[in-house]
Structure formats: C-alpha cells, structure tokens
Amino acid sequence: MQWFDWIRRAGRRLRKITAFGRTGLAIPDKLKMLVIGYARGHNFGSNDVISRVGRTLFPEIAVRPSSLGGLTLHLDPSDLSHLAVADEILLQKVYDLGLVPFTPDLILDCGAHIGMFTLLAATRFPKSRLVAFEPDPENCRWIEKQICANRLQAELLSVAVSTHEGKALFQAGRGCGGALIEEPGQTHDAITVNTLDLGTFIGTLRPQRLLLKLDVEGAEEKLLPAIVDVLPQDCVLFFETHRGEQSWQPLSALLREHGLAVTPIRQRDVYTDGVAIRSSGSNTR
C-alpha cells in the first residue's frame, strides 16, 4: 500500500511538472517551465541539497509562457509565492481574460504581487491604460523588472489600495500574502506604506470600460462596498474573498444588486475567487 501511495503521488507530481512544461512558448521556455514545475513541488528555498543546487543554477528564471504572447516573465524559483501565483495564472487560469466582453480603457491591478496579472492584461489589451498597485517594496522591484524587460507602457504605484488616502501599517515580506494591519499589536514585519483611496481614484479617472483585479488579502470586504457605486456600466471585476460564505455571500449579493453577474471560479478552504461582469453590450471589442 505504501508503494502504491508513493507511485500515485509521484504520478501526480510528474503530471504537474509536465503541465508546467507545456505552458512554455518555445522549447527553451518549455524546459525552463519544467524547472518551475519541479520547484512548485520542491521549491528551492530550503536547505537540502536539491534546493541549494537549484538556487545556484537558477537564482532567477526569465521565461516566455505561451499565454503571455511573447512577453517575458521573471521569477524566483526559491520563492513559493512566485510559484503559487504562476500556478494560478498559467495552469489554473484563474484570470480568464477571454471573459471580458469589451476592450478596457483602464485596467487596474490591485495587489499586483510581482506583476503576473499585469503581464497577462498587457498581452490581451496592449493599448489599454494599465496601472499596478503594490505596497511591498520587494514585490515592486519585481514588477519594475517585468515592466522594464518587456518595455510595457504600464504604471506602478507603490501604494496599498484602501478606502482612504494616508498612511498605514503593512505586513511586508510575505510574498502574495502581505496585508494592511487592522488589529492592534499585529506589527511583526510591519512597514509604513502610503494608502490610496481606490473609489476616489476610479471616480477621478471616470473610465467607460474598466477591468479591475482586486486581490488585497481580505480588504475586499471594505473596498467593494466603497467603490461599487463608482464602477462604470462596462466593468469586469476579478476578486477574492477570505472568510468562506461569510464574505462571499454578502459581497456577491452586493455586486448582483448593482447589476453585475457574479460567478465563482475557484474555491480553496475559506478562499473563493470570482468574477463579476456588467456590460452594456455597446462597447464590445
């Protein structure tokens, strides 16, 4: 039985690695994606021999996934958050931009991490204005690398989106899990960051067709009620909730009340990824 379980786990692992490999654009990219697929199950951040060798050979990987249409993705195979988000975007396709029924005039990537969604959106909508928001300084360094390496006309704002403008404490150094600190005493790894009032930002720009990605580690529960009234008629929102049905139900109900069709995309424990779409039908591509 133990041998059977080991073979079954090894088979799942091999299928995952080969699935990563298939996402590469050309043969060199496919080989690099195989390395990323291997690192997804055994990331190179540990102290074992394989990890040390992996870090030495691949301190950073620059690869062209086919879904990015020739753009180059830079990531660190020893950083689990880089690998997890690559899995979400390249394999699980959490952000299916084929669902967007119009060409946005504004794309906002809120909680941009290292800029993978920014690259995906730039591939699909190269002429749209694109703004990435990310408060973690280390993540911003990677976003700047993606933008510069691909010569993107994208803007990076090193701020946390919020319901007000000012300053706040932020838990940094957590990859894609950094968040604003809401509870007193939760100051471990905290840095002070600037915050931006997202509703005011959208209201000032007044886009006619908006694509919004909102992945801000639970702050969606405060942000969505604050911005829903300024969303344009033509709007697609990719968002994530963090407290099971307690957060998914009221937020999806709020969006439906404002005329958006809401669909869950993926559920993991208490986390739910979803998409909300509202379109007049007159501004399609």
N, C-alpha and C positions, 0 to 999 in steps of 0.2 A: 504493500500500500504506500509506503514512504517513497519507493522508487517511482510509483505511478504518479504521486503528487509532484515529485521533483520534475518528471518528464512533462507533466501538464504545465507547471509553472515556467519551465524552460521554453515550451512551445509558445506560451503567451508572450514571453519576453522576446522571442525571436520574431513573432508576428509584429510586435510593436516596433522593433528596430527596423524591420523591412518596410513597415508602413511609413516611418520617417524617411527612409531612403527614397521611397517613391515620390516624395514631395520635392526633390531636387530638380532644378531646371535642366541641367546637363550632367554628363557623367561625373565630372569633378564635384558638382554640387550634390549629386546623389551620394557620393562617397562621404562627403562632409556631413550630410544629413544622417547617414548611418552612424557616424560617431556621435552625433547629437542624440540619436535614438538610443544608443548604448548608454550614454551619460544620463538620459532620462531615468533609467532604471538603476544606475550606479553613478551618480554624479561625482565629479572629480574634486569635491570639496572635503573629502575625508582624508585620513592619514594612512590608509592602506597602500600597498604597493601599486595597485592598479590606478588609484586616484593620483598618486604622486607622479606616475608616468604620464597619465592623462593631462595633468596640469602642465607638465614640462613640454609635451608635444603640442598641446592645444590650449595655450593660455587664453586665446580668443579665436573664434571662428567667424569668418566672413563668408556667407553662403547666399546663393540666389535660389530661394524657393520658387517653384513654378507659379504659385498663387500670387507672387509679388511682381510678376511680369517683367523680370529682368532687374528689378531693384535688389540691392544687396542688404542682407540682414547681418548685423554684427551682434554677437552674444558671447557670453562667458559660460562654457560648459561645466564649470565648477559651481555656478550659481543656480540653485534649484529653482528660484523664481523665474529665471530666464527660460529654463527648460519647460517648466509648467505652462507658462504663457505661450511658448512656441507650440506645445501640445494642443492647447485650447484653440489657437488661431489656425494652425496649419493642418492639424489632423481632425480635431473635433468640429472645426468651423463654427465656433460659437457666434462669430460675427459674419453672417451671410449677407454680404452687400448686394447680392442679387435680389434681395427682398425690397430694396429701396426703389420705389416706382418713379423717381424723378432724379434729375441732376441737381445736387445741392448747390446753393450759392455759398453756404457756410457749413463747415464740418468742425465740430468741437470734440476733442479727445480729452475727456476729464478723467484724471487718474491714468496718465499716459504710460506709466511704468518706464520701459526703455524704448517705447515708440513703435511697437509692432503694429498696433491698430493704425497708427499714423501712416506707416508704410502701406498697409493694406488699402486704406482710404485713398492715398495718393495714387496708387496703381489704378484703382477703379474710377476715380474722379480727378484726373490730373489738373483740371482747370479751376477747381473749386478752391475757395479760400479755406485754409486748414490751420487750426490753432490747437496746440497741445498744452495741457496744464499738468504740471508735475512739481510737487514741492520738495521731493527728496533730492538733495544735491548729487548723489551718486547716480541715481537714475537719470537726472538731467544730463550728466556727462555722456551717457549712452545715447540719449535722444539727440544731442548735438552731433554725435558721431554719425548716427543714421541720416540726419538731415544733410550734413556736410558731404558725406561719402556719396550720397545719391543726388546731390545738388537740388534738393527739394525747395520749393517755394512755400515752406511751412514756417509758422511762428511757434516759438516755445516761450511760454510764460511760466517762470519758476514760482508758482503760487499754488495754494490749495483753494479749490472752489468751495464756496460757503454761502451762507445767507446774509453775510455782511462783509464789509471791507475793513481790514485792520491787520492784527497780528494774532497768532495762536500758537499753542504748543503742538508739535507734531512728532509722532514716533517714527524716527528715521532708521535707516539701516535694516529694514525688514523687507526689502525687495518689493513685491507687489502687495505687501500686507501693511504698509505704513498707513497711519490714520491720525486724524486730529484727536487730541486728548480731551475727552469730555468730563471724566471723573477726576476729582482732586486726588493727588497722590500718585497718579499714573504718569510719572515723569521719567521713568527709565528710558534711556536712549532719546530723550526728548530734545528737540531743537525748536527755536522760534522761527516761524515762517510767516510770510505775508499771505493774507487771505483776500479773495476776490468775490464780490457779490455776483454770482452767476446770473441771477434774474436780471439785475441791472445791466450786466454785460450784454446779454441777449437782447434786452429791450432797447438798448442804445444802438446796437447794430441793425436791428429790425430786419433780420433775414426773411426772405419769402419762402425759401426751401431749406430746411435745416436737418442735418444729420448729426445726432448727438450720442456720444458714447459716455455713459456715466457709470464708472466703476470706482467708487470712492469709499470702499470698506465700511459700509453701513450708514454713511452720511446721506444716502439716498432718501432715507425716511424723513429727513428735514428738508432736503433740497427740492425734491419733486413737488411737494405742496407749495413751495415758494416760487417755483418757476413755471408751473403748468399753465398759468394764465398768460404768460408771455411767449409761449411756443407758437410758431406760425401755423397756419392751416395745413401747410405741407410740411410734415415733420416725421422723422423716423428716430426712435429712441431705443438704443440698446442699454439695458440696465441690469443690475444685480441686486438681490435682496439677501439679507444675512440672518434673519430670525425665523426661518420656516414660514408657515402660513400666517404667523402673527405680523409679518411685514409684507409678505407677498400679497395677501388678500386685500388689505386697505389700499396699497399703492396701485395695484392693478385695477381696483374698483375706481379709484380717483381718476386714473387715466381714461378708463372707459366712460366715466361721466363727462369727460371733456372730448369725447368723440374719437378716441384712439382705440384701434383694435389691438388687443394685447394677447400675446401668445408666449407661453413658457418654452424655452429652448432646451434647458438642461437643469437637472436637479442633483445636488450633491449634499447629502446630510441636510443642514439647515440653509444651504445656499441655493438660490434659484436665479438662473439667468433668463432674461426675457427680452422680447422686442415689442415695441408699441408703434403703430403706424397710423397716420392720418394723412389723407391725400385728397385734394380737390379733383384730381384726375385731369386737370387742365395744364399741368406743368410737367408732364412726363418727358422722359428723355427723347 
